[in-house]
Amino acid sequence: MAKLPSLTARKIVRALKRAGFVEDRQRGGHLILVHPETRARTVVPIHSGRTIKEPLLRAIIRDAGLTIEAFLGLV
């Protein structure tokens, strides 16, 4: 299993948008992104000054329907 870096929410959202996701809505500190073709949905917590650790990042990538290698290529 590949080791994932700790990334900020801004970098994760940017990578997901490159993969075709669009912002659906935001509720408090959580941004919901949806892919218009596959209808995949993922939630990214937006908390300034904090990084998203590996387990949560793996869950976001899994919910998005991406592989780890494909996601790291978008970062």
C-alpha positions as CSV (number, residue, x, y, z in Angstrom):
1,M,0.0,0.0,0.0
2,A,1.3,3.4,-1.0
3,K,2.0,5.9,1.8
4,L,-0.1,9.0,1.3
5,P,1.0,12.5,2.2
6,S,-0.9,14.8,4.6
7,L,-2.6,17.3,2.4
8,T,-4.5,20.4,3.0
9,A,-8.2,20.5,2.1
10,R,-7.5,23.1,-0.6
11,K,-5.1,20.7,-2.4
12,I,-7.5,17.8,-2.2
13,V,-10.4,19.9,-3.6
14,R,-8.2,21.1,-6.4
15,A,-7.2,17.5,-7.3
16,L,-10.8,16.4,-7.2
17,K,-11.9,19.2,-9.5
18,R,-9.2,18.2,-12.0
19,A,-10.8,14.7,-11.9
20,G,-14.1,16.3,-13.0
21,F,-15.8,16.8,-9.6
22,V,-17.9,20.0,-9.0
23,E,-19.0,21.6,-5.8
24,D,-22.5,20.6,-4.9
25,R,-23.0,22.4,-1.6
26,Q,-21.3,23.2,1.6
27,R,-22.6,22.7,5.1
28,G,-20.5,24.4,7.7
29,G,-17.0,23.1,7.4
30,H,-17.8,20.3,5.0
31,L,-17.7,20.7,1.2
32,I,-19.7,18.1,-0.8
33,L,-18.3,17.4,-4.3
34,V,-20.2,15.4,-6.9
35,H,-19.0,14.0,-10.2
36,P,-21.7,14.8,-12.8
37,E,-21.2,11.7,-14.9
38,T,-20.6,8.9,-12.4
39,R,-22.7,10.6,-9.6
40,A,-19.9,9.7,-7.2
41,R,-20.1,11.9,-4.1
42,T,-17.4,12.7,-1.5
43,V,-17.1,15.1,1.4
44,V,-14.0,17.1,2.2
45,P,-13.7,18.8,5.6
46,I,-12.6,22.4,5.2
47,H,-10.7,23.5,8.4
48,S,-8.0,26.1,7.9
49,G,-4.6,25.4,9.3
50,R,-5.2,21.6,9.5
51,T,-4.1,18.9,7.2
52,I,-6.1,15.8,6.3
53,K,-4.4,12.7,7.6
54,E,-3.9,9.4,5.7
55,P,-7.0,7.4,6.8
56,L,-9.5,10.2,6.0
57,L,-7.7,10.9,2.7
58,R,-8.0,7.2,1.7
59,A,-11.7,7.4,2.5
60,I,-12.1,10.5,0.3
61,I,-10.3,8.8,-2.6
62,R,-12.4,5.6,-2.2
63,D,-15.6,7.6,-2.1
64,A,-14.5,9.5,-5.3
65,G,-14.0,6.2,-7.1
66,L,-10.4,6.9,-7.8
67,T,-7.2,4.9,-7.4
68,I,-4.5,6.2,-5.1
69,E,-2.1,6.4,-8.1
70,A,-4.7,8.3,-10.2
71,F,-5.3,10.7,-7.3
72,L,-1.6,11.3,-6.7
73,G,-1.2,12.1,-10.4
74,L,-3.8,14.9,-10.0
75,V,-2.1,16.5,-6.9
